[in-house]
Amino acid sequence: MPGRSTPDGAEAAPIPVKLVVAGGFGAGKTTLVGAVSEIPPLTTEEEMTVVSEGVDDVTGVERKTTTTVALDFGRITISEQIVLYLFGAPGQDRFWPLWNDLALGAAGAVVLVDTRKLEDGFASIDFFERRDIPFVVAVNVFDDAYHYEPEELREALTIPPDVPIVMCDARERELAKNTLLTLVRRAIDKIPSTSDAS
């Protein structure tokens, strides 16, 4: 596929597309960003200490020893025309004020859901719905989790009918990449056409 050209015939730089990877604590956001990034991902993982006891709900993720305290960042080129910049959001309630900054200018978001803590998905879904940011729901398939059918999840999380639900293993690059491509297609579909504007 040929690259884009500027009016003088030179190669144009690829279009940067900002995407947010959000979800509850321990849902796999850092893992997903790291799995697909073509550069060493920037992470702000810190060791969990006794200070977080009673503050962070570790139900279902008791073996988790680190947590994101600001953001994760990665990059993936999907064509000569488009480069995705991924911003992973921290999952705990106390870091939610950062989400507004991370979502600024985002073309879309992946809401990563852990079915062991299904209720953690509500806040993320609500956040992007309220801001009219296109999103997809990606179910991170943990080995010890109950495996819901997509329509069961749609009903349980009251996900709108037009929002795609994809099954994903955040550790697997191709599955994670497919999730991002699903989001990019959804974001493109949500762009108003010129005929809609007239």
C-alpha positions in Angstrom: 0.0 0.0 0.0 1.6 3.3 -1.0 2.2 6.0 1.6 0.4 9.3 1.7 1.9 12.1 -0.3 2.0 15.8 0.4 1.0 18.3 -2.4 4.7 18.6 -3.4 4.9 14.8 -3.9 6.9 14.1 -0.7 6.0 11.2 1.6 3.7 12.4 4.3 4.2 11.4 7.9 1.7 8.7 9.1 -1.4 9.9 11.0 -1.0 9.5 14.8 -4.0 8.0 16.4 -4.4 8.1 20.2 -6.1 5.2 21.9 -6.8 4.6 25.6 -6.7 1.1 27.2 -8.8 1.2 30.3 -10.5 -1.1 32.8 -10.5 -2.2 36.4 -7.5 -3.0 38.6 -5.7 -6.1 37.4 -7.7 -6.5 34.2 -4.5 -6.7 32.0 -4.1 -3.2 30.6 -0.3 -3.1 31.1 0.0 -6.6 29.7 -2.0 -5.7 26.5 0.0 -2.6 25.8 3.3 -4.5 26.3 2.1 -7.4 24.1 1.4 -5.2 21.0 3.9 -2.4 21.3 6.6 -2.3 18.7 8.8 -0.3 21.0 9.8 -1.1 24.6 6.6 0.1 26.4 6.9 2.8 29.0 5.3 1.7 32.2 4.8 3.3 35.6 4.5 0.1 37.5 5.3 0.3 41.2 5.5 -2.3 43.9 2.3 -2.5 46.0 3.0 -1.9 49.6 1.1 -2.2 52.9 -0.2 1.3 52.3 -2.6 -0.1 49.7 -4.0 -2.7 52.0 -7.7 -1.9 52.6 -7.6 0.7 49.8 -7.1 -1.4 46.6 -9.5 -4.4 46.2 -7.3 -7.3 45.2 -10.1 -9.8 45.0 -9.4 -12.2 42.1 -5.9 -10.7 41.7 -4.3 -11.6 45.0 -1.0 -12.5 43.4 -0.6 -9.1 41.8 2.5 -7.3 43.3 2.8 -4.2 41.1 0.3 -1.5 39.9 0.3 1.3 37.3 0.4 4.6 39.1 0.2 7.0 36.1 0.1 5.4 32.6 1.5 2.8 30.3 2.6 3.9 26.8 3.2 1.9 23.6 3.2 2.3 19.9 2.1 0.1 17.0 2.2 0.8 13.3 -0.8 -0.7 11.5 -0.1 0.7 8.0 2.1 3.3 6.3 -0.7 5.7 6.9 -1.6 5.1 10.6 0.4 4.7 13.8 -1.5 3.9 17.0 -0.3 5.4 20.3 -1.6 3.5 23.2 -2.1 5.0 26.6 -2.9 2.5 29.4 -4.9 4.0 32.3 -4.4 3.1 35.9 -7.3 0.9 37.3 -7.8 2.0 40.9 -10.4 4.5 41.9 -7.8 6.8 43.5 -6.1 7.3 40.1 -9.2 8.1 38.1 -8.6 11.9 38.0 -5.8 11.0 35.5 -8.3 9.5 33.1 -9.6 12.9 31.9 -6.1 13.8 30.7 -5.4 10.4 29.1 -8.7 10.6 27.3 -8.1 14.1 25.9 -7.9 13.8 22.1 -8.4 10.0 22.1 -10.0 8.5 19.0 -11.3 5.6 21.0 -10.8 3.2 23.9 -10.5 -0.4 24.8 -12.4 -1.3 27.9 -10.7 -4.4 29.2 -12.9 -6.6 31.4 -11.9 -9.3 33.8 -15.0 -11.6 34.3 -13.7 -12.5 37.8 -14.5 -8.8 38.7 -17.2 -8.0 36.2 -18.6 -5.1 38.2 -15.3 -3.2 37.6 -16.3 -2.7 34.0 -19.2 -0.4 34.7 -17.2 2.7 35.6 -15.0 2.4 32.5 -18.0 1.9 30.2 -19.8 4.9 31.8 -16.7 7.1 31.5 -16.4 6.7 27.7 -20.2 6.7 27.1 -20.5 10.1 28.9 -17.7 11.6 26.8 -19.0 10.1 23.5 -15.6 8.4 22.9 -16.0 5.3 20.7 -15.0 2.1 22.6 -15.0 -1.6 22.4 -15.2 -4.1 25.3 -12.4 -6.7 25.3 -12.9 -9.6 27.6 -9.5 -10.7 28.9 -9.8 -14.5 29.1 -8.2 -15.6 32.4 -7.7 -19.3 32.8 -9.5 -19.4 36.2 -12.4 -17.1 35.1 -16.0 -18.0 34.1 -16.3 -17.8 30.3 -19.3 -15.7 29.5 -20.9 -15.7 26.0 -20.7 -12.2 24.5 -24.4 -11.6 24.7 -24.4 -12.6 28.4 -21.8 -9.9 29.0 -23.8 -7.4 27.0 -26.7 -7.9 29.2 -24.8 -8.1 32.5 -22.8 -4.9 31.8 -25.7 -3.1 29.9 -23.4 -2.6 26.9 -25.2 -0.8 24.0 -26.0 -3.0 21.0 -23.6 -1.1 18.6 -20.5 -1.6 20.9 -18.4 -4.6 19.8 -17.4 -7.2 22.4 -14.3 -9.2 21.6 -12.7 -12.1 23.4 -9.0 -11.4 24.0 -6.0 -12.8 25.7 -4.0 -9.7 26.6 -0.7 -11.8 26.5 -1.2 -12.8 22.9 0.0 -10.2 20.4 -2.3 -11.1 17.5 -5.4 -11.2 19.7 -4.6 -7.9 21.3 -3.8 -6.4 17.9 -7.2 -7.7 16.6 -8.9 -5.9 19.5 -7.2 -2.6 18.5 -8.1 -3.1 14.8 -11.8 -3.6 15.9 -11.6 -0.4 17.8 -10.0 1.5 14.9 -12.8 0.3 12.6 -15.4 1.4 15.2 -13.8 4.8 15.6 -13.8 5.3 11.8 -17.5 4.3 11.6 -18.3 6.9 14.2 -16.7 9.8 12.2 -19.6 11.9 10.8 -19.7 11.7 7.0 -19.8 15.0 5.0 -23.3 14.1 3.9 -24.3 13.9 7.6 -23.0 17.4 8.1 -25.1 18.9 5.3 
